[in-house]
Amino acid sequence: MTQIKEDIYWVGAVDWCIRNFHSYITHRGSSYNSYLVVDEKVALIDFVKAPFAEEQVTRISEVIDPKKVDYIVANHAEPDHSGSIRRLLEACPNAEMIATERCVNTLRKYYGDDIKATPIEKTPSLKLGKRSLTFVPVPMAHWPDSMVSYMPEEKLLFSNDAFGQHLASSGRFDDEVDEAELMQEASTYYANILMPLWRSVSRALKALEGVKVEMIAPSHGIVWRKDPGKILAAYQGWVAGVSRKRAVVVYDTMWGSTQILARAIADGIASKGVEVRVHCLGTSPSSDVIADILDAKAVIVGSPTLNNHIFPTVAGFLAYMHGLKPVNKIGAAFGSYGWAGGAKKVVETEMQASGIQMVESDIDFVFKPNGDETKRAYAFGQMMGEKVLAV
Ligand code: FEO
C-alpha cells in the first residue's frame, strides 16, 4: 500500500515478470493499479488482474476493513482491470459497483449474469464526503466501455488505460523512476495500445481541456505527480501524428540478400543526416518496431519471397501494424527472390492497407544483390532520406 494523497492509497499489484501482454512484449513488466479513497464513504477504483486478487485484498486490508468499502468503481472491463472481481465482491460485500452500461454488460459476459452495478448513466457523480468523483465516458480509449473518474477537490484524474505505461517499478511516482525509461515505456504503450484509437484519445484530451489536473493516476505504471503536463503534452503530439526526422527499416532475411539491401538502404538514409532505426524481425518483436515507428516519418519494409509469398515473420509484423494503423507516414517496400518474386507486391499492398502513403520502389532483386544493385538500394535510401527531410 502506498499513500498517493491524504487518505487516497494505491492498492494495486506490480507484475514484475510479465513479458507478453497480448503480443506486446513488455520488457519492463507492468502493474495493475487500483486506488482506495477513504472519506465518509469509501471507494475502491478498479480491480486488478486475476492472479493478484489476494494481493489487492491484502493491500486494502492494510488501510481499512474491506467490508467498509461502499463503492467499487470499474473504469474498464478488460480482464487486466477486472480479473479480481469475484474475490473483491466477496471481500467487499457491502460495496455498490459503479460502471458504464457497456462495462456492466461486458463484466456480465466475462464473469456471469449475477454481476450487479449502477450505471454511470444514472449516477454521473458520487459524493464521498470531503471529496467526490465525476465519471466521464471515454469510449474506445481503450474499449467501448472505458471511462475515467475525476476528483475535482484534489484535481486528480483516475485515467485507467490512458497515460499508462507497462513498467514494473518499486517507485509509484514519476519522480521515483528513471525519466528516460518512463517516457520510453509511455510512448511504447501508446504506440501498441492506443495509436489506432487516436481519434477517441483526441476527443478525450479535448474533454480534459479546461479541467484542472494536478495528478494523473493511470491503471498501469506510475502516478504522474511531478509533471502531469509532460504526459499530456506527449499525448497531444502523438494524436496529431507529429514525427521526427526518422526512418525505420524493417526486414527479415532468408539467405542474407534482403539484409544486404536493408543495410544499404539504411546507410543511404543516414547519409542524408536522417536518423535510422533498423529492425530484423528474426530478433525484434513487432511491438518494439511499432514503438520506433510511432514518431518516425518513414517506414521501409523488406521481405524475401518464400514459396511465392512473403516471409512469415514479415507477414506477422504487417498484420500487427495493419491493426495499429500508424498515423501520417510515408513508406516503401523492397525484397529479394529466387525465380518468381511476389513478396514485395504483398508488402506494398499490406502497407497501403495500413494507411501508409507509399513511395514507388524497384528494389527487388534476384538471388544475391550484386554491387550495382546494392548501390541502387543505397541510392534509394538517399532518396527516402530526402523525402523525410522534405516534410
Ligand atoms: Fe489495461 Fe484496456 O486494459
Residues whose N, C-alpha, C, O or C-beta is under 5 A from the ligand:
A	BS01	FEO	E78 D80 H142 D161
